[in-house]
C-alpha cells in the first residue's frame, strides 16, 4: 500500500474504504462479510474508513466491526454531519454525540460537513455557531481534523474552500467528471492551499465499470496492459499528485484485493501519453452516448437567472450514459437541495449563454429537453416541500 500525507503529516492510505456500500442481506448490512472485508483491507494497509450519519446502518456497523476486531486504534475514521438537517447548535451537538455512540469511539479523525452545495449552506451553519463548536471539539480532541464534502459548481467550491481554514475536503472526481463539479480546477486549487483532497465516486458508483458502452469496453480490452475498466479509472486518479486518497465502495473480497493491488502499484506520474490517449478514446466513446456535447467549461456561466447550465447537462447526459435514476437523483441533489435552486425551469430563454458557448450548443432548446426529462412530478413536489420547510 502507498500513502500520502495529510495536512499534519499523517500518512493516509491512497485507497480509502467507502463504507456506504457495505455488503447487505436485503436491507440489513451483512456484518460478518463486512467484517471480513474490512479486516482484510486493513491487513493490506488501508487505514482510512469513510461513513456518514445518513448512510442507513453504516456508522453502527462500522462501530461494531471496529470494536470486534480491535482495529479502531490502528485506522482513521471519517464521518459526516448532515448539516442540512440541523436547526440549532444543540441539534449539532446531539447528532455528533449519536455518531460517537454509533461508532463506539471517543473521537472522529476526519469530520466533514456533508454535501455542502453552496456558500449559503456554510453561512447558515456559521449563524448556528459552527465555527466555535468546531474549535471546542478540536480543542477537546473529539474531532481531529475538519473538512467538507461537496457537490456543485467549481466556482461555488472555491468560495467554500476559501471561507474557512479547512483541514481537508472531499469531491466527486473521475476521468468523466474532470471538468464538472469541483473538477480538476478545484482539485488543484485545494492542493495549492495545502489542503488534502479525498476523492469520492472514482468510478461513478461502478458505472464506469458496469455501464460502459461497448466501444469503450473494446478500447480498454484491446490495450496491451489488459487493465480492467476499474483499474484504468483508479490509475487515472493516482497519476495525479494532488489526489490524497481515493474512496472505493468495496463490497466483495475480489474488489478489495484488486483495488489494493492497484493502489500499491500506481504512483503519481505513472500514466504515459499512450495511456492518456486510450482514456481519451474511451471518453469519446462514452460521450458519444450523451444528449448534449457540453464539456463543462462553464463559459456560459454565471446564468443571470440562476440556472446551473453545465450541471443540468451533466445530469441529463448521465441519464443516458448511465441510468435514468442516477441522472435524476444527481439533478435533484445538485439543483434543489440547496438554499437557491439552480434547475432548468429557471431559464427565461434570454440567450446570453449561447453567445458565450465555445461549442455553439443550442442551449435554450437543450435546457427545455433536459427539463422535460429531469423535472418529474416527484422533483416538482420535492422542490416545493424543500422550499416550504427550509430543508436545504
Secondary structure, 3 states (H helix, E strand, C coil): CCEEECCCCCEEECEEEEHHHCCEECCEECHHHHHHHHHHHHHCCCCEEECCCCCCCHHHHHHHHHHHHCCHHHCEEEEEECHHHCCCHHHHHHHHHHHHHHHCCCCEEEEEEEEECCHHHHHHHHHCCHHHHHHHHHHHCCEEEEEEEECCCHHHHHHHHCCCCCCEEEEECCCCCCCCCCHHHHHHHHHHCCCEEEEECCCCCCHHHHCCCHHHHHHHHCCCCCCCHHHHHHHHHHCCCCEEEEEECCCCHHHHHHHHHHHHHCCCCCCCHHHHHHHHHHHHHHHCCCCCCCCCCCCCCCCCCCCCHHHHHHHHHHHHHCCHHHHHHHHHHHHCCCCCCCCHHHCCCCCHHHHHCCCCCCHHHHHHHHHHHHCCHHHHHHHHHHHHHCCC
